[in-house]
């Protein structure tokens, strides 16, 4: 079975860019985004702390119907991992998602550079009124991952509002947060000639 698929790792940022550009497409059979906001928060926390987040399974089948009604000819199709990737796109890239009620919404995740996990303080929270008002919290991490984000200006402003942290210490924390986009994600790419039974068997074994 080894020749039936390829396994490799690529950077999270590259995966998200593939999805955004349409190079990796979402098939019609996939459900809307059903994760709860806390699950999105937990995924970001796992990436930040270096825990594994599982594999994405990609098919190269040329005849799969996509959500826009077209066929998948020339595209790679995500058959497992849509919920994780969608969670990352809404929280990191700031993109609206279609929820279980078919409503367009964003899930915003806040980050506290001053949190001390040893004292059970949360590094990440789903954005709420408290994180919006508390000067210790970055209200939306998508702002940090934006191409227009100026980390040096941010450090100056944050340290001015929170003098208990030094610019050097904050810089290290921010670099660790930004390094999430470089985390390696496992990609299993299935051969285009696999039968549906073979695809199902690989799917079951990976998810077991």
N, C-alpha and C positions, 0 to 999 in steps of 0.2 A: 504493500500500500504506500510505501514511502515515496515512490515516484509519482504518486497521484496528487501530491500537494507540496508546496514550498513554505517553509517557516523562516521568518526573519523578523528583525526588530527595526523600527524606524522612530524618529522623534515625534512626539505628540504634535508639535506644531505642523509637521509635514502631513500627518494624518488629517488634521483639521483643514489644512489648505486643499488637500485632495477632495474632501467632502464639499468644501465651499465652491471649488471650481467645477465640480461635477465629474471629476475623474473617477471617483468612487461614488456610486449612486445608491440610492435607497429604493429597494423594490416595493412593489405594490402590496406584497404580502405582509410587510412590516406594520405593526400597530402604531398609533400615535404615542407621544411621549407620556408615559404613565408613572414615572418615578415621582416620589414625593420630594419636596424641596430639601428635606433633611438628608435624603440619599445623595443628592447632588453635593451637599456640603460634605458628606462623609467621603465621597470620591475625591474631592479636592484635597481634603485632609490627608487621605492615603497617598496621593501623589506628592504632596509636600513632605510627608514624613518618610517616603521611600518604600511604601508597601506595594506589593504587586497588585495589578488591577485587571488581570486576565487577558485573554487573547481576543482579537477581532478576527472573524472568519469572512473571507472574501471569495466570491465565486466569479469565474470568468465565462459563465454561460451566456451565449449570444441571444437567447430567446426568452429571457425573463422580462416580464412587463414591469415598467417603472411607474412611480406614482403619477407622473405626468401623462401616462398612457402610451408612451413610446416603448420600443424594445431596447434591450441593453447592449446592442451590437457595439463593440469597441470599448465598452466600459467594464470596470470591475464593480461587482455588486456586493454590498455588505449584507450577509445573511445572519450574522450574529454580532452584536455589539452596538446596535443602533441607540439603545438607551444610554449607554456610557458616552458615546460620541456626542449625542444630542445634549447630554448634561454638560459636557465640556464646551460645546459651542455656545450654549446660552449663558454659562457662567463666566467663561474666559473671553469669548469673542463678542459677547453682548448681543446675540441674535435671538429674536423671538422664536418660540417653539409652539407647535400645535399640541395642546394638552388633550387629555381623555375626553373633554367636552368640546373638542374641536375649536377651542378659543386660542388666539395668538397671545402668548404671554412670555415674559422673561423671568427667570429665576436669578436673583442677585445674591451673591455671596460676599459677606463682609470679612475682613481680616484684621486681627489685633496684633500688631508687632510687639506690644508690651505684655502679651499673655505669657504666663508661666505654666506650662503643662504639668510641671511637678506639683503645683498647687491646684491642679485640676481646672485651670482656667482655659477656656476655649480659644483656640487660635482662629477658628472659622465659625461663623454663624450665618444662618439665613438672614438676610437683611430685614431689620424691623425698626421701629421708632427709636429703640435704645441705641442701636449701632449708628443710626443717622445723627443722633444728638451727641454721642460720646466722642470727644476729640481724640481718644485713643484708637478708635476704629477707622479703618479705611472702609468706607461704606459699600463700595462695589469694586471687586478685584478686576473686573473688566476694564476699568479705567487704567489700572496699572499695566495691563497687557496691550493697551492701545498704542499704536505707533506714535502718537503725539505725546505720550507720557514723558515728562522730564524728571528723571529720578533725582537729579541733583537739586532742582528747585523743590521737589517734594520733600527731600530730606531736611532742607533748611526750614521749610514751613512747619513740618511735623515736629522737629526738635524745638522750635520756638514755642509751639503749643504744648509740647510735652518735654520739659527740660530734664526729666529724669533719665532720658536716654541720650547717648552721644551719637553724633553723626556717623562715626565709624561703626558702632554697634548696629545702628539702624540700617546702614548700607549693607552689612553682611546679611541681615534678615531679608532685606528687599531682594538681594541677589538670589537668595535661596527661594523666595517666592517666584521670581521671574524664571528660575531654572526649571519650574514645572513644565514649561513648553519644550524643554530638552529631554524630558523623561522618555525612555524607550518603551514603546508599545509593541507587543508581539502581534504579528500579522500572519495568519495562516491563509495562503492563497490556494484555492482548489483548482485542479485542472479542469479545463472547459469540457472535456469528454467524460467526466464522471457521470454515472447514472444517479438518479434521485436517491436510490437506496444507498449508494456509496456516500453521497453527501450527507444523508441522514445519519449514517453510522459514524462518520467522522464528527459530526455535530454532537452526537450523544456522548461519544468517548471524551471529547475535549471538555464538555460541560459536566462530566461526571467526576 
